[in-house]
Amino acid sequence: MDIRRLSLWEGRNATYMSNEAFSAIIEDQGEVVVELSNEVRSNVRISPLLLPYFRSTGSSVEEDVNRQWWQSKQGLYQAGGAYFNFPFNSENILNTTNASWILRKYGTENETHGVWKYSAMISREEGNRYSIGKVDLIIPGQSVLYTAIKITNTGSEPLKGTPSWNTVLSYPLVETGAIINTNARFFTVYELLRREMGRNRYKEGVVFDDIKHMLTVDSNPVDGSLVPPPTGTYDYMLGKLPLDERVGWISVMNPRSKLIHLLFAANDQRPNEYAFPNVLIGQNYYGRSDAPWALFDGASPQVLSLTVGFNSGPRGTMNFSLMPGESRTLFIGNSFSSFENPRLSMGFYVNEVSEKGFSLRRTKSSHFIAADTEFRAIRKLSKRVFLSDAESMA
């Protein structure tokens, strides 16, 4: 087990966490996970996370030589990776992705022998007052980064937002033939935002029972779970997570490279916790022709990416609210590993969730991903850390 601080690029600092086989690097700026790597082949380490070519390496927008250009695109300054967004994605407010977080504690956890860190940020903007504490944990023998996020309304009026978790994936995981699986159903594709130059592949505003059975804009049936050759399209969609399952999950599997990323979240909402109701998917198959996804507006798209995550509702809605002084905690797991069973090269039919992990099955073949699907360790650790921090600030 290993945990240590790193200096990256121009004054950017990060925390490195590892259990030898699996590791994560989390930047202070925006608390973005910039690397989620595993030793998937002998002496070969791979991260599936996208860090786009335009991502800045500067310490902040204010100190960047191109700050005038970045002022209207601050959300892209730390683009890519895996990150939590709250209260919503906007250039006009302080949110979790454009803020610099403070690392408060890090070390080794005695019970699981894992490594953990605790970071926090505070917004004191008028009408947008809140604090967030974030605990990350890696434990031995599991290729999972566990995250607990506690949101507190520190203002005097109700706080509304659209919290979301986003993991942005690309090559070598995402390529033609990769397969998306999830326990979400009833998918809706949304129209592009005004700033997003591109075109949809799927019909907008139609509810599809299954991601495997969708319709193109020309009303042709298509399997939306398969990554196609580049289509020059961009689609943003939400799927509803089942209320009767305690874990929401979405996976991306590459049969050729035998790699799999599995993102999961606690779905059994307990007192003072929050369970995301939706899975989100952003399929950018060279479909964004607005800068900086292209060299200039209308130019050839430069980025292939597949975003998977969870959120509380369509972009622009405010389905999440906290009363003054109220707190909610949510739990996320990011797993990345490889598999050897060639029979899974056509994907899996069933994902059986147990307390000890996920069993991906195709007829008589299976692959097991060890994971604490009950989030017991991170629940226990984060409760202790959040309480200790609250007492020290009192």
N, C-alpha and C positions, 0 to 999 in steps of 0.2 A: 504494500500500500504506500502511496506517495501523495503528498499535497504540498504545493509550494507556490510562491509568487513569481510572476514573470513580467518582464518589461518588453512590450511589443511595439515596434515601429516608433512613431514620434510621440513619445510620452504616453502611449497607451499601456495600461497595466491590466493584468489578467491573473487568474488563479488556475493552476494546473492540478487536476485530480485524477488518480489512477489506481487501479487494482492490478497493474502489470499488463493484463491482456486488454482491458478496456480503459479508455481515458477520455476526459473532457477538458476543454479549455474555455473559460468563461471570462469575457472582458468586463471591466468595470463600467465602461461606457455602454449604457443601455442594458447591462446584464445579458449580453448576447452570447450564446454558446457558439463559438466560432469553429470549434472542432469537436467531433464526437467520433473517436476512432477505435478500431479494433484490429488485432492481428489476425486477419482473415486468411492469410496464406503464410507459409513459412517465411519469417522475417519481412513480411510485407504488411504495413499499416495503412488503412484506408479510412477516410472520412467521407460520408455521403453528403455532407452539408455544402450548399452553394455559398461561395463568397464571390459575388459578381465582380467583373473587371473594373467597374466604376466605384466600388466601395472605397471610401476614404481611409487613409491611415493616419490622419491628423488627430490631434487631441480633442479638438472641438470645432464646431462651425465658426465660432467667433474668431478663432485664431488661424483659420485656414486661409491660404492665399486666394482661394476661389470662394470666399465666404459670401460674396454677393450672389453668386450662382446657387450656392447651397441654401441660402436663406429661405427659398420657397420649396426646398426639397429636403428639409432636415430629416425626415423619416427615412431617406435613402442613404444618409451619411454612414449609418451602421447597417446597411442592407444585408440581407442574407442571414445564414446561420439559423439558430432556433431561439425564440424570444417570446416574452409575455408582453402584451400590449394593453394598457389601461390609462385613462378611462376610455379613450378611443383614438383612432389614428387621425391626427390633425397637426398642421404646422403652427397653429395659433395658440396652442396650450402646452403646458408642461405635461408630458406623459412619460411612461416608463422607458420608451425606446430612445427618446432624445435627452434623457437625463443621465448624469454621472452618478452612479451609485457609490455608497461607502461600504467597504468591507469592514465588518465589525469584529468577526471572530472566524477562526478556522482551526481545524485540528483533527484528532482521531476520536472516534466514538467507541467507548469501552465495551458496550454490549454486543454490537455486531462486528467490531474491529474495523469499521468502515472509516472513510475520510469524509469530512463535511465542511461546509462554509456557510456563513450567515452574512448577507448583505442587506442594505436598506436604503430607501430614498424617501424624501418628503417633498410634497408640493404645498407651498404657502400662497399660491395664487388665489385671488379673491374669487369666490364661487367655484373653486376647484381645489379645495383643501383636503388632502388625504396623505396617509403614510402607507408604505408597503415594506414588509419584511419578507425575505426570501431565503430559504434554507435548501441547499443542494447536498445530496448524499450519494456516494458510491460505496457499495459493500463488496466483500470478497466473493468470488465465484459467480457473479452476475454481471452481464453486459448491459447494465441499466444505469442511467442517471435519473435519480429521484429528485423531485422538486416540490417543495411546499411554499405557497405564496399566501400571505395574510394581508388583506386589504382593510384599512380602517378609515372611516370618515372622521377627519379631525375638524371639520367645519361645523357651522351652526345651522346648516340647512341640508336637506336630503341631497345625496350625491348619486348621480346617475351616470351610466356608462355602458360600454359594450366590451367587456373583457374578452381577450382571445389569446390562445397559444398558437404560435406558428412555427413550423419546422420546414425550412426551405431546402429541398433536396435537388441533386443534379447528378451528373456523371461522376463515378462509374455505376452508381445504383440506378439512375434513371436513364434508360435508353430504350430503343424499340424492343418491344416484347416484355418489358417489365409489367408487373401485375399489381393492381390496387385491390385490397380487400378491406372490408370493414363490417362491423355489426350495425351500422347506421342504415336507415331505409328512407324512402320518400325524399328524393333529391330534387332540389329546385335550382335552376341555373339563373343567375341574375345578369342584367344588362351591364355593359361596361360603364365605368365612371367617366365623367367628361374628360378627365386628364389622360385616360387610358386609350391610346390609339391602337385599334386592332379590330378583329372580328370574332364572333362566336363560332364555335363548332356545333354546339347543341342549341335546340330551341329554348328560348327564354320563357320563364314564367310557367312552364309546364312541370307538374309534379311527376317524377319518374319513380315507380315503386322500387326499382333496383338499379344500381349504377351499371349493371351488366346489360340492361335493356333501356337504351336511351334513343332519342331521335335527333338527327342532324337538323340544321336550319332548313334543309331541303326535304325534311320528313322521311329520311332514310334511316332504318334501324342501324344502331351501332353499339358496340360494347365499350362503354366508357371506362371500364376497369383495365383495359389494355392500353399501354403506351404505344401509340402508332408511330410510323415514320413522321418526320416534321410536317405539320399540317398548316403552319402559319396562322394558328388560332390561339385565342386565350379565353378561358372560361373560369368563372368563379361560381362555385356551387356550395350549397349546404345540404346536409342530410340529417334526419332526426335520429337521435340515439334512443334505443328502447328503454322505457321506464322500468322494466322488470329485470334488467341485467345490472349487476353491481359494478361492472367495468365497461367503459366505452373505449373502443380501440379502432385503429386504422393502421394498415401495414402496406409497405411497398416492397415487393419481392422481385429480384432480378434472377430469372432462371438460368441465364447463360453464365453469369458471374457467381451464382449461388450466394447472393447477398440478400439480407432482409433487414429493413428498418421497421420497428413496431412502436407506435406511439399509443399510450393508453392513459386513461384518467379515471379517478374515482367517480362512480356514477350513483353511489348510494348516499344521497345527501343526508348528512347528520347535522345535529344542532351546531350552529355557528360555522357550518361549512357551505361550500357552493359546488354544485355539480353542473358542468356544461351540458346544455341540452342538445347541442349540435356538433357534428363533424363538419369541418370546412375543407374544401379541396380547391386549389388553384392550379389549373393545367395551362402552363405557358409553354406551348410547343412551338417556340420561335414565333410567338404571336403578338408581342408588344413592340410596336414601332414608334413609341414616344421616347424621347430622350429622358434618362440615360440608358434605357433598355436598348435603344438604337443610338447610333452616333449623333443623330439629330432627328427631330420630329419628321416622321415619314420615311426615314431611312430603313435599311434592312435590319431586322431584329438580330440582336447579338447574343441573346440569353435563352437557354433552354432550362426550364425549372419546373418542379412539381412541389407545390406547397400543400402540406397536410397539417391539420390542427383541430382545435375546438374553439367554439365561441358561443355567445349568448343570443345571437340573432343576426339578421341581415345588416350590412354596413349602413351606418346612419341611424340605426334604431338604438334605443336606450332601454333595454329589457332588464338591466341589472341596476339595483338601487340599494343604498345603505342609508339608514337614518343617522343623525349625528351621534357620534360615539360608537356606532355599531361596527363590528368586524366580521369578515368572512374569510375562511381559508379554503384553498383548493389544492389538489394534488395531481401531479403529472409524472409519467415515466417515459423516458426516451431510451429505446433499446436498439442496438445495432450489432449484428453478428453475421456469421456465415453458416451455411449448412452443406452437408456432404451427400445426402440422399438424392441420387439422380432421378428417382421417381417423382420428386417434388418439382421437377423442372416444368411441369404443366400447371403448377400452382397447387393450392390446397382447397379442399371442399369445406372443412370444418376447423374452427379454432376453439378447442375446448379449454375453458378457463378454470383453473383450480387455484387453491391458495398458494401453491408452489410455483405457478407459472402458466405458460401457454403451450398447448400441444396442438401443433398444426398437422392436420391429417388429410391424406388422400388415399382412399380405400384402406389398404393394409400398411401404407407407408406413413411415417410421421417424423416430425422434428420438434424437439422440446426447447423452449426458451425459459430458462429459470428466471423467476421474477416474484417479487412480493406484491401480488395483485391486491392484497388487502391494505397495502401501504402502512403496515403496522410499524415498521422501523422509522419511517420518515414522520409518521403521525406522532410517535412518542418523542422522537428527537426534537421536532419543530415545536411541539407544545412546551417542552422544557426551555428551549432557546427563546421563544417568544415571551414566555413568562419572565425569564431572567432579564431580558432586555427591558421589558415594561417596568420591572421593579427598579432597575438601575437608572431609568429615566425619570422615575417618580420623584 
